[in-house]
């Protein structure tokens, strides 16, 4: 980090997005993004974690009640939600392991 960069504040950052990043994760992290990814636009989907969680559920559910209960506790969802996600995934896949219900 350059000497002048150490004195930067959130208000010095060039965009509202970077100011939000700096507010949440620190000015140093925002500077790292600017240095490492100049010109890159990053879009964080609102349902990204839900899709990842559902994929985790489908991959780890073995069909047993114990598995369903464990996953429900791990993922902070109901057992019914586990059953529904697995059912939707099976229905949508029908021979393909690619699509995970969201």
C-alpha positions as CSV (number, residue, x, y, z in Angstrom):
1,X,0.0,0.0,0.0
2,X,1.3,3.4,-1.0
3,X,1.9,6.0,1.8
4,X,-0.9,8.3,0.4
5,X,-3.4,5.4,0.3
6,X,-3.0,5.0,4.1
7,X,-4.7,8.4,4.7
8,X,-7.7,7.7,2.5
9,X,-11.2,7.8,4.1
10,X,-14.5,6.4,2.9
11,X,-15.5,9.8,1.6
12,X,-12.4,9.8,-0.7
13,X,-13.6,6.8,-2.6
14,X,-14.9,7.4,-6.2
15,X,-18.2,5.6,-6.1
16,X,-21.1,4.9,-3.8
17,X,-20.6,1.1,-4.3
18,X,-17.0,1.4,-3.1
19,X,-18.1,3.5,-0.2
20,X,-20.5,0.8,0.8
21,X,-17.8,-1.9,0.5
22,X,-15.4,0.3,2.6
23,X,-18.1,0.8,5.2
24,X,-18.7,-2.9,5.5
25,X,-15.2,-4.3,5.0
26,X,-12.8,-1.4,5.4
27,X,-11.1,1.1,3.1
28,X,-8.1,-1.2,2.7
29,X,-10.4,-3.9,1.2
30,X,-12.0,-1.4,-1.1
31,X,-8.5,-0.3,-2.3
32,X,-7.5,-3.9,-2.9
33,X,-10.6,-4.3,-5.1
34,X,-9.7,-1.2,-7.0
35,X,-6.1,-2.3,-7.5
36,X,-6.8,-6.0,-8.3
37,X,-10.0,-5.6,-10.3
38,X,-10.0,-2.3,-12.1
39,X,-12.9,-1.9,-14.5
40,X,-14.6,-5.1,-13.3
41,X,-18.3,-4.8,-12.5
42,X,-19.4,-7.2,-9.8
43,X,-23.0,-8.2,-9.4
44,X,-24.1,-10.0,-6.3
45,X,-27.5,-11.7,-6.9
46,X,-30.0,-11.4,-4.1
47,X,-30.6,-15.1,-4.1
48,X,-27.0,-16.3,-4.6
49,X,-26.8,-17.9,-1.1
50,X,-30.2,-19.5,-1.4
51,X,-29.1,-21.3,-4.6
52,X,-25.8,-22.4,-3.0
53,X,-27.7,-23.6,0.1
54,X,-30.2,-25.5,-2.0
55,X,-27.4,-27.2,-3.9
56,X,-25.8,-28.2,-0.6
57,X,-29.1,-29.7,0.6
58,X,-29.6,-31.7,-2.6
59,X,-26.1,-33.0,-2.6
60,X,-26.1,-34.0,1.1
61,X,-29.7,-35.4,1.5
62,X,-29.6,-39.2,1.6
63,X,-33.3,-39.7,1.9
64,X,-33.3,-40.5,5.6
65,X,-35.2,-38.6,8.3
66,X,-32.0,-38.1,10.2
67,X,-30.4,-36.5,7.1
68,X,-33.4,-34.3,6.6
69,X,-33.4,-33.2,10.3
70,X,-29.6,-32.5,10.2
71,X,-29.8,-30.5,7.0
72,X,-32.8,-28.5,8.3
73,X,-30.8,-27.5,11.4
74,X,-27.6,-26.8,9.5
75,X,-29.4,-24.6,6.9
76,X,-32.0,-23.0,9.3
77,X,-35.0,-24.3,7.2
78,X,-37.8,-26.7,7.9
79,X,-37.9,-30.4,7.1
80,X,-40.7,-29.7,4.7
81,X,-38.5,-27.2,2.9
82,X,-35.8,-29.9,2.5
83,X,-38.3,-32.3,1.0
84,X,-39.7,-29.7,-1.3
85,X,-36.2,-28.6,-2.6
86,X,-35.1,-32.2,-3.2
87,X,-38.4,-33.0,-4.9
88,X,-38.2,-29.9,-7.2
89,X,-34.6,-30.8,-8.0
90,X,-35.4,-34.3,-9.0
91,X,-38.4,-33.2,-11.1
92,X,-36.3,-30.5,-12.9
93,X,-33.3,-32.8,-13.5
94,X,-34.8,-36.0,-14.8
95,X,-31.5,-37.5,-15.9
96,X,-29.3,-34.3,-15.4
97,X,-27.3,-33.4,-12.3
98,X,-26.9,-29.8,-13.4
99,X,-30.0,-27.9,-12.2
100,X,-30.6,-27.3,-8.6
101,X,-34.0,-25.8,-7.4
102,X,-33.8,-22.2,-6.2
